[in-house]
Amino acid sequence: MPARLVTIPISHFCEKARWALDRAGVGYVEQRHLQLIHIVAARRAGGGRTVPVFVTADGRVLGESSAILRWADTQVAPGLRLYPDGDLGARAAELEACLDAGLGPDGRLWMYDQTLPVVREMAPWALAGVPQWERRAFRMGGRVLDRSIRRLLGVDAGAAVAALERLDRVFDDIAARLSDGRRYLLGDRFTAADLAFAALAAPMLLPPRYGSPLPPLEVVPKTYAGEVRRLRAHPAGEFADRLYAEERTRPG
């Protein structure tokens, strides 16, 4: 059987996995699902409650984005690995873990706070590639989805403000790391840390080269669009844009 990747199409953690697999030239079938329904799909694939879940062609199940990056490294030459041998690989993994724990959840929370009030308008992007029956479920249960995601992720206005403040600090830290002229976060080589930052910053930047369609600025709420414009102009945002342009390999 072909390898398969179970995702929520707009999820930045799923983009992180897609990017690593695409970069490694791994063929796979992406199985896209709506939020909340993804829990059933993830468990059926052998994972837990979250996506991405990657099932290799020989049946191995990987249920975390970092584990998928590690596996993707087994498919490339040593000089292309996201976790190089020695200290550089260890530092890449450490920074990746920090971004997974901070930037990832905070960007998701802020994005949902901005878009859940207009969830129906986000349908073309939220439903990209999901099964038809899930599209019908979305149309019928938009309010249920709103309430469930808010409860599950603790989304409210106060939490979103705090998340945005933390996101600003991450962007400033990334810019500080790059201020000495280095091309990548840990020097002159693209690593898991760079991939993680660019993928997990996507809710704040809405990059055009993302692995699933994202809404253009003219259709998202004005506050959201304003923050995207501000952070795109930030040195860290410009860095992420360069990574998408230079490093985001696409299938075919």
C-alpha atoms as one frame of an Amber mdcrd trajectory, in Angstrom:
protein
   0.000   0.000   0.000   1.184   3.575  -0.611   2.274   5.668   2.326  -0.437
   7.978   3.639  -0.507  11.183   5.639  -3.626  11.956   7.688  -4.091  15.713
   8.062  -6.235  18.716   8.716  -5.419  20.537   5.459  -4.780  23.980   6.969
  -2.901  22.673  10.034   0.589  24.106  10.342   1.816  20.982  12.146   0.584
  19.004   9.120   2.387  21.439   6.832   5.550  20.750   8.796   5.211  17.028
   8.020   4.219  17.629   4.377   7.235  19.863   3.856   9.668  17.262   5.210
   8.148  14.432   3.162   8.013  16.512  -0.018  11.598  17.647   0.498  12.697
  14.032   0.861  10.864  13.043  -2.309   8.604  10.603  -0.464   5.452   9.576
  -2.305   2.311   9.490  -0.184  -1.432   9.918  -0.310  -2.741  12.773   1.820
  -6.006  11.995   3.588  -7.523  15.339   4.579 -10.165  15.750   7.268 -12.204
  18.408   9.000 -11.322  19.477  12.531 -12.765  17.134  15.199 -13.472  14.456
  12.590  -9.698  14.214  12.316  -9.629  12.515  15.727 -11.482   9.489  14.367
  -9.264   9.401  11.264  -6.094   9.662  13.342  -7.116   6.791  15.605  -8.148
   4.617  12.679  -4.702   5.156  11.203  -3.128   3.946  14.435  -2.320   7.310
  15.988  -3.768   9.245  18.901  -6.093  12.265  18.909  -3.911  14.573  16.820
  -2.652  14.898  13.268  -0.438  14.570  11.365  -0.319  10.790  11.380   1.983
   9.217   8.806   1.677   5.556   7.878   4.703   4.350   5.927   4.409   1.976
   2.980   5.474  -0.891   5.250   2.876  -0.024   7.891   4.884   1.902  10.475
   2.786   4.594  12.201   4.254   7.970  13.176   1.934  10.236  15.128   4.009
  13.375  15.733   5.387  15.895  13.253   8.890  15.657  14.738   8.862  11.853
  14.350   7.854  12.300  10.707  10.764  14.695  10.175  13.107  12.137  11.723
  11.781   9.428   9.429  12.076  11.693   6.380  15.747  12.128   7.241  16.255
   8.404   6.614  15.239   8.981   2.988  17.850  11.618   2.083  21.604  11.860
   1.794  23.510  12.879   4.958  24.221  16.343   3.576  20.482  17.065   3.284
  19.369  15.822   6.674  17.294  18.104   8.870  19.114  16.748  11.917  22.826
  16.687  11.052  25.144  14.556  13.120  26.598  15.999  16.286  25.896  19.231
  18.090  24.157  20.930  15.165  21.508  18.214  14.983  20.978  18.334  18.735
  20.522  22.117  18.664  18.142  21.844  15.715  15.995  19.356  17.621  16.038
  21.561  20.741  14.909  24.682  18.882  12.302  22.704  16.948  10.860  21.407
  20.227  10.643  24.947  21.625   8.792  26.135  18.522   6.467  23.126  18.641
   5.571  23.934  22.237   5.208  27.701  21.859   4.871  29.149  18.372   2.726
  26.259  17.148  -0.068  26.365  19.753  -0.023  30.164  20.043  -0.346  30.710
  16.297  -3.186  28.213  16.132  -5.032  29.829  19.031  -4.736  33.326  17.612
  -5.772  32.195  14.135  -8.881  30.421  15.447  -9.864  33.430  17.554  -9.780
  35.539  14.397 -11.473  33.108  12.009 -14.064  31.195  14.042 -16.477  34.178
  14.012 -16.425  33.959  10.199 -15.989  30.203   9.940 -18.445  29.804   7.066
 -16.516  32.310   4.969 -13.384  30.197   5.552 -15.026  27.078   4.065 -13.116
  27.022   0.739  -9.823  26.728   2.616 -10.902  24.750   5.663 -12.489  22.107
   3.429  -9.789  21.834   0.753  -9.609  18.179  -0.217 -11.799  16.752   2.561
 -14.447  14.090   1.755 -17.819  15.276   0.519 -19.673  14.061   3.594 -17.412
  16.173   5.796 -18.256  19.199   3.664 -21.933  18.560   4.360 -21.195  18.148
   8.067 -19.397  21.511   8.055 -22.374  23.264   6.464 -24.766  21.742   8.971
 -22.629  22.046  12.099 -20.604  25.244  11.829 -21.723  26.529  15.245 -20.927
  23.195  16.875 -17.456  23.319  15.332 -16.966  26.845  16.672 -17.959  25.953
  20.235 -16.041  22.668  20.240 -12.762  24.168  19.006 -13.009  27.049  21.464
 -13.527  24.626  24.332 -10.870  22.155  23.184  -8.136  24.743  22.599  -9.144
  27.375  25.169  -9.815  30.007  22.520 -11.103  33.344  23.793 -10.208  37.001
  23.326  -7.970  37.244  26.389  -6.036  34.104  25.522  -5.621  35.347  21.947
  -4.129  38.673  23.077  -1.633  36.851  25.289  -0.793  34.446  22.454  -0.091
  37.334  20.069   2.269  38.904  22.605   4.184  35.629  22.867   4.245  35.320
  19.068   5.812  38.760  18.804   8.545  37.670  21.201   9.265  34.568  19.111
   9.512  36.657  15.940  11.882  39.055  17.720  14.009  36.140  18.945  14.215
  34.695  15.436  15.234  38.086  14.061  17.913  38.405  16.750  19.348  35.030
  15.787  19.608  36.189  12.174  21.004  39.631  12.941  24.624  38.512  12.461
  23.936  37.776   8.786  23.635  33.996   8.962  21.395  32.414   6.303  19.663
  29.983   8.655  18.786  29.871  12.332  21.771  27.745  13.290  24.301  28.868
  10.711  24.749  28.106   7.043  22.620  24.955   6.790  18.860  24.421   6.581
  17.711  22.276   9.512  14.566  21.101  11.277  14.596  24.364  13.233  14.201
  26.441  10.071  11.507  24.176   8.654   9.615  24.230  11.954   9.695  28.012
  12.221   8.495  28.625   8.662   5.740  25.999   8.857   4.500  26.939  12.320
   4.553  30.672  11.562   2.155  30.111   8.661  -1.051  31.117  10.523   0.527
  34.536  11.050   1.912  34.900   7.519  -0.499  33.011   5.194   2.350  32.084
   2.814   1.330  31.541  -0.832   3.532  28.434  -1.202   1.866  26.607   1.683
   1.045  22.954   1.025  -2.710  23.564   1.129  -4.629  26.651  -0.061  -4.822
  29.478   2.488  -7.231  32.429   2.351  -6.017  35.660   0.725  -5.832  38.778
   2.866  -8.905  40.338   1.316 -11.215  37.647   2.732  -9.923  37.374   6.309
 -11.035  39.780   9.065  -9.347  43.182   8.964  -7.553  42.669  12.281  -6.136
  39.385  11.038  -5.034  40.899   7.728  -3.362  43.779   9.532  -1.310  41.463
  11.735  -0.320  39.359   8.736   0.939  42.439   6.908   2.846  43.576   9.997
   4.514  40.221  10.581   5.297  39.654   6.905   7.335  42.882   7.069   9.149
  41.732  10.239  12.670  40.343   9.611  11.501  36.952  10.857   8.535  37.059
   8.506  10.810  37.934   5.595  13.035  35.012   6.602  10.085  32.612   6.563
   9.066  33.924   3.138  12.566  33.221   1.815  12.482  29.705   3.221   9.208
  29.013   1.426  10.642  30.389  -1.818  13.964  28.554  -1.625  13.356  25.422
   0.442   9.677  24.431   0.071  10.037  21.617  -2.446   6.729  20.545  -3.976
   5.829  17.137  -5.434   6.440  16.686  -9.130
